[in-house]
Amino acid sequence: MAISEEERLELYRSMEHVHGRRVATTLMGYLPPVGWADVARQSDLAALGTELRSEMHIGFTQLSARMDRFEARFDARFEAVDQRFETFDSRFEAIDARFDAFEARMNSKVDQLRAEMHEGFGAMRTDFAAIIAAQTRSTMLLVLGCVLTVAALAFALARFP
């Protein structure tokens, strides 16, 4: 049975009158602020604990199942992403192979061009050497002719003054 605040106050004043303020305050501190029906007993707490554990177990089981479903979905998505990456890897490998083949062809062409240039420059050197030799011969003959002409003129001037 719950007592009202008025009844509590009356009880306090009565105890204060009989036992004094300190004892009355101490005894009132031991009384629950509500009725005894609202105070929990050990068995009530034990039953509540059992019920709470049961609800928590059910909740954790449901949460675990839900997390397992999420994990399965994520695994499936990651597997799909991994497969796409493998597809990209194979495509990149094909592109790398094409670049390697192209590079080999280009290296072959560059080597061929170098050989042709070397051969061409060698022929040009030979041709230039022949042209320079012929030109040098012509220039030497011209200079020799000039020197002989000047010598003949000098001789003629010296003999026929």
matplotlib code that plots the C-alpha trace (Angstrom):
import matplotlib.pyplot as plt

x = [0.0, 1.4, 1.4, 0.9, 3.3, 1.1, 1.3, 5.1, 5.3, 3.1, 5.2, 8.4, 7.1, 5.8, 9.2, 11.0, 8.9, 9.5, 13.1, 14.6, 15.4, 18.5, 16.9, 13.7, 15.8, 17.8, 14.7, 12.9, 16.0, 15.4, 11.9, 11.4, 10.3, 7.4, 5.2, 6.6, 4.8, 7.1, 10.3, 11.9, 12.7, 15.7, 13.4, 12.0, 15.5, 16.5, 13.4, 14.1, 17.7, 16.6, 14.1, 16.7, 19.3, 16.8, 15.8, 19.5, 20.3, 17.5, 18.6, 22.3, 21.3, 19.2, 22.1, 24.6, 22.4, 21.9, 25.7, 26.3, 23.9, 25.7, 29.1, 27.8, 26.6, 29.9, 31.9, 29.8, 30.4, 34.1, 34.3, 32.6, 35.1, 38.0, 36.7, 36.5, 40.0, 41.2, 39.5, 41.3, 44.6, 44.2, 43.3, 46.4, 48.5, 47.2, 48.0, 51.4, 52.0, 50.9, 53.2, 56.1, 55.5, 55.3, 58.5, 60.2, 59.0, 60.1, 63.5, 63.9, 63.0, 65.4, 68.2, 67.5, 67.5, 70.8, 72.3, 71.0, 72.3, 75.7, 75.9, 74.7, 77.2, 80.0, 79.2, 79.0, 82.4, 83.8, 82.2, 83.3, 86.9, 86.9, 85.5, 87.9, 90.9, 89.8, 89.3, 92.6, 94.3, 92.7, 93.6, 97.2, 97.5, 96.1, 98.4, 101.3, 100.3, 100.2, 103.6, 105.1, 103.5, 104.8, 108.2, 108.2, 107.2, 109.9, 112.4, 111.3, 111.5, 114.9, 116.2, 114.6, 114.8]
y = [0.0, 3.4, 6.3, 9.8, 12.7, 14.1, 10.8, 10.7, 14.3, 13.5, 10.4, 12.4, 15.1, 12.5, 10.7, 14.1, 14.9, 11.6, 10.7, 14.0, 15.4, 13.3, 9.9, 10.9, 11.9, 8.7, 6.5, 8.4, 7.8, 4.1, 4.3, 4.0, 7.2, 5.2, 2.4, -1.0, -2.4, -0.3, -1.7, -4.5, -7.8, -10.1, -12.6, -9.7, -8.6, -12.2, -12.7, -9.4, -10.5, -13.8, -12.1, -9.4, -12.1, -14.0, -10.9, -10.0, -13.5, -13.3, -9.9, -10.9, -14.0, -11.9, -9.4, -12.1, -13.6, -10.2, -9.6, -13.0, -12.0, -8.7, -10.5, -12.9, -10.0, -8.1, -11.3, -11.7, -8.1, -8.3, -11.5, -9.7, -6.8, -9.2, -10.9, -7.5, -6.7, -10.0, -9.1, -5.7, -7.5, -9.8, -6.9, -4.9, -8.0, -8.2, -4.5, -5.0, -7.8, -5.6, -2.8, -5.3, -6.5, -2.9, -2.0, -5.0, -3.9, -0.4, -1.5, -3.7, -0.7, 1.6, -1.0, -1.4, 2.4, 2.7, 0.0, 1.8, 5.2, 3.7, 2.1, 5.4, 7.5, 5.1, 5.4, 9.2, 9.2, 7.2, 9.4, 12.6, 11.2, 10.5, 13.9, 15.7, 13.7, 14.6, 18.3, 18.4, 16.9, 19.5, 22.3, 21.0, 20.9, 24.4, 25.7, 23.9, 25.4, 28.8, 28.4, 27.2, 30.1, 32.6, 30.9, 31.0, 34.6, 35.4, 33.5, 35.2, 38.6, 37.8, 36.6, 39.2, 42.3]
z = [0.0, -1.1, 1.4, 0.3, 0.9, 3.6, 5.5, 5.1, 6.4, 9.4, 10.1, 10.0, 12.3, 14.8, 14.8, 15.1, 18.1, 19.8, 18.7, 17.5, 14.1, 13.4, 14.1, 12.2, 9.1, 9.3, 9.6, 6.7, 4.6, 4.9, 3.6, -0.2, -1.9, -3.4, -2.2, -1.4, -4.4, -6.6, -5.0, -6.9, -5.2, -6.0, -7.8, -9.9, -10.9, -11.6, -13.8, -15.6, -16.1, -17.6, -19.9, -20.9, -21.6, -23.7, -25.7, -26.1, -27.3, -29.9, -31.0, -31.3, -33.2, -35.6, -35.9, -36.5, -39.3, -40.8, -40.7, -42.3, -45.2, -45.6, -45.5, -48.2, -50.4, -49.9, -50.7, -53.9, -54.9, -54.2, -56.2, -59.1, -58.8, -58.7, -61.9, -63.6, -62.5, -63.9, -67.2, -67.1, -66.3, -69.3, -71.5, -70.3, -70.9, -74.5, -74.9, -73.4, -75.9, -78.8, -77.6, -77.3, -80.8, -82.1, -80.2, -81.8, -85.2, -84.6, -83.3, -86.4, -88.7, -86.8, -87.1, -90.8, -91.2, -89.4, -91.6, -94.7, -93.4, -92.6, -96.0, -97.7, -95.7, -96.5, -100.2, -99.8, -98.2, -101.0, -103.6, -101.7, -101.4, -105.2, -106.0, -103.6, -105.0, -108.6, -107.7, -105.8, -108.9, -111.1, -108.7, -108.5, -112.3, -112.6, -109.9, -111.6, -115.0, -113.4, -111.8, -115.1, -117.0, -114.5, -114.6, -118.4, -118.4, -115.9, -118.0, -121.2, -119.5, -118.2, -121.6, -123.8, -121.9]

ax = plt.figure().add_subplot(projection="3d")
ax.plot(x, y, z, "-o")
ax.set_aspect("equal")
plt.show()
